Amino acid sequence: MKLPVTVIGGYLGAGKTTLINHLLRNANGLRLAVLVNEFGELAIDEDLIEAVDDSLISISGGCVCCAFGNDMIGALEDIRDAEPGFNHVLLEASGVALPGSIMTTVSLVHGLRPDATVVLADAEQIRRNANNKFLSDTIQHQLEQADSLLVTKADLITSEQLADVTKWLKSRVPLARIIPVERGQVPLDAIIGALPLPARGIPPSNSPHSDFASAVLRPDGPVDAEALAEKLAADPTVTRAKGYVSQGNRLALIHVVGNRHAVEEAEGKHEIGVVCIGLKHEFSSQRIEDLAVQSMSAALVHKEASA
């Protein structure tokens, strides 16, 4: 199975380092590899660091931070080939970089799979930056390339101001999933699409203190995986979805991030289940269940048409 890569972008000061440190602290047993152009750009919290080598920082929990300089592809290949292997790669873009261009490069590396482009927008500064004639093009392109758009430092403005900036962002990037974030605290599985199925011993993000809700779809028969993935991606309340479904005599792995989806044939044996995650105030587990039923019907129609 290909190693998934998430690109984390956003303008200078948007909170990328805070987010990455939070994800490393809450990796839930996953081995994460963090790639950054230069170590000086990413201040890993000291208490997470176990050892420092020339181009590598070993982090508690089996995670690493790697500086790639001008050889991003080489660093990605090294991470891909590492033993023991990693579960996910977080690639931090510089504050003025276009994360979509970085993700295009990732897609060219054999054995890697683009998972999501996550862009951070400072709730206090994003509109001011976007109106700066020297920054506006860069800011707009960064926002447009987001699958998930995190509105950071939401705790530093009023609820009315947050609603106003969210409305403004939706007008600029109507297809992105917009998520308000305080102090970089967002569930791991909402960012990197982990598989928190019972087999992993990790429950979905349904903490009473979380702004997220989740549902695990467990279809009791074959489904049309493509149809289900497409419907989940089209649902504006679904932030992430990932998991395995049966297509009769084979399994498929569904990935959904924002309005983008992918389906690939799964290798080996896996527990059936698709974890769907969204913001608590708008997420409906019943609607998600209905989508699964529709995909089962679509699979039946497809089977009859092929007979």
N, C-alpha and C positions, 0 to 999 in steps of 0.2 A: 504494500500500500504506500502511496506517495506521502512524503512528509509535508504537512500543511504549513504555510507561511502567512503570517499576518503582518501587514505593513501599517505602522503607526505614524501618522503625519499630523501636521498642524503648524501654525506659525510660531515663532519664537515666544516662549513664555506661556504657551497654552496649557502646559501641565503634563507633557509626555513622560518626563522622568518620574513624576509623582505616580502616574498610572502604572508604569512598568514596575516600580518598587512595590506597589500594592499587589500586582499580579504575581510577582515573585514570592511575596509573603503568603499568598493564598493559592499556591499552585496545586494544592490538594493531591500531592503525590505525582503530578505530572513532571516530566523532565523538560524544562523549557530552555531554549537557547535564545539569547538576546544578542542581536547584531547591531552595532553602532559604528559610525564612521571613525570617530575618535573617542577614546575613553573620557577625555575632558568634557565631552558633550553630554555624558550620562553619569550622574552622580549616584551610584548604587549605595544604598544605606550600608554603613560600615558593619552593622551587626549581622548583615546577611552574608558578608564576604568570608570565605574560608581560606582562600589562597589567591595570590596574584602572581601571574607569570607575564612574560613580555606582552603578549597579545591576547591573554585570556585571564578572566577572573572566574574562579570557582565559587559558586554560591551554594548556600545550604539547600538541601533537598535535591541535589543532583542537577541543579541548573547551572548554566554558564553565561558569561557575557564575553563576547568576542569583538575586538576592534578589527575592522577589515580594511581601513585605509582606502586605497584606490582599487582594491581587488575584491569587490563584493561577490562576484561569481565564485572565485576561489574559496572564499570563506563559507559560502553556502554549500559548496561541494564538500568541504571538510566537515561541516556540521552534518550533512546528509550521510556521510560515510562513517561517522563516529561510532565507536563501540564502547559501552552500550549506547544504543540509539536514543534519540530524543523524540518526544511526542509532538512538539510544536516549536516553531521558530517565530520570534517577535523581531521584526526588523524596524528599527527606529529611523525615520527619515529626518534629515536636517530641517530646520525651521523654514527654510526657503525652497526646499525641494518639492517636486510634484510627486506625490505618492503613487499615482497611477502609472507614471513612467517607470518607477522602481518595480512595481508589480508586473509590468510587462517584461522586464528583465528576468524576474523570478520565474515567470511562465516558460522561459526558454531553457531553464536548467532541468535536465533529465532527473526524474525522481522526486521533484518538488511539485506541490500543488498550491496555487494561490487560494488562500482561504478567505481573506477579507481585507479591505482597505478601511482602516479606522482613522478618522480625522478628528482632531480636537479643536474646539473653538472656545476661546476665553469669553465667558458670558459678559464680562465688563468691557472688553477691548475689541471684540470681533467687528462690530459695526464701524468703530472709529478706524480700525485698520483697513477695512474694506472701502472706506471713503477716502483713504490716502491715495493720491494719484500715483505714487511710486509703488504702492503695495497692492492696489486693487486687483490687478490682473492675477497676481500670484495667489492672493486670498481666494478669489472666485474659482480659479482652477483647482485649488486644494479642496474647496468645499464640494465642487462638482464631482470630484473623484472618490467621494466617500460612499461606502456601503452603509456604514454606521457613523453618525456624527455625534460626538460627545460634547455637550455644552458644559464645559468645566467651570469650577469656581461658582457654581450655582448658589452656594450658601452666602456669597458676598453681595448678592443683590436681592431685592424684594421679590416676592412672588409675582407681583404685577410686572416688574421689569423682566423677569424670567419669561413670563407669558408673552411679553412684547418681543423679546429677542428671538424666542422660538418661532413666533409667527413670521418674523422677518426672515429667519433662516429657511423656513418652509417655502417662502416665496422665491428664495434664491435657489434652493435645491429640493424641489418637491418630492423626489423619489427616495431620498435618503431617510433612514430611520434615525430620528433625533432623540437623544437620550440625555437628560440632565444628570450631572455628576457632581458630587461634593467630595473634595479632598481625594479625588482619584478613585473613590470607592465604588466599584462596579463589579458584579460577579464575574468570575473567570469565564464561566460558560456563556455569558452574554457577549464576551469579547472574542474568544477563540473557538467557540463551538465545541467544547469538550463533550465527551459522552458520559454524563453522570448517571449511567444506568446502574441498577442494583448490582450487576456483575462487577462493576468497578468499585462498589462500596461507597459511592459518592452520590448523595441525593441531589435532585435538581434545586434550583435557587428559589425556595419558597419560605425563606426566613421571614418572620413577622416584621423584621426591621429592614427588609429589602424593599426596594421600589419595584421589584420584578416578581412576576408570577410565572409558573411553568405548568405544563401538562405533558404527560408521556403518552403518546398514541401507541396502542398495541393492537393493530388490526388482527382479527382472528382468521384471516384468509389472505389469499394473494391480492396484491394491489397493483395499480398502474403507478409505478414509482415516479415516472415523469410527470404524470397528471397531478399527483399529490404534491410534488416539489413545486410545480408551477403555481398551484393554488396557494400554497403556504407563502411563496415569494410575493404573490399578488396581494396578500392580506396585509394591510398597513399596520396591523397591531402585532405582527410577528417580527421580533428582532432577529432571532436566530432559531434554527431548527437543524437537528442532525440526528441520524440514527439509521437503523437497518429495517428493511421490510422484505417480505417474501414476494417473489414474482413467480410462484409455482415451484419449479425445481431449482431455483437459484435465488440468491439474496442480492439486494441492491443497497448501496449506501447513499443516503440523501443528505445533501448539504444545502442549507439556505442561509443567506446573510443579506439582510435588507431585501431588495427586490431582485436579487440575483440567486440563481439556483444551479445545482449540478447533481447529476446522478451517475454513479459508477458501479460497476459490478464488484461485489464484495468477495474476498477470498476467505476461506476457512469457515468456521462456525461462529455465529454471533447471536446474541439474544435479540429477539424482535422488539423494536421500540424506537420511536422517534421523539426526542426531547424537543419541545417547542417552548420558547421563552419570549416574553414580551413585558411591557410596562404594566404594572398591576392595575392601574386605573382604567385601562382600555382593553386588556386581554380577556378573552372569553374562551374558557376551556371547552364549552359546549359547541361553539362555532368550529373550533379546531377538530373536535370529534366528528362533526358533520362532514368536514372536508375528507376525513379518513374514510367515512362511509361512501362518499361520492367516488373516491378513488378505487374502492373495492368494486363498485358498480361499473366503473370505467374499465377495470381489468376484465370483468365478466363479459362486457360488450366486445372488448378487443379479442377475447378468447373465442367467442362465438363467431365473430367475423373472420377469424383465421381458420375456423374449422371447415 
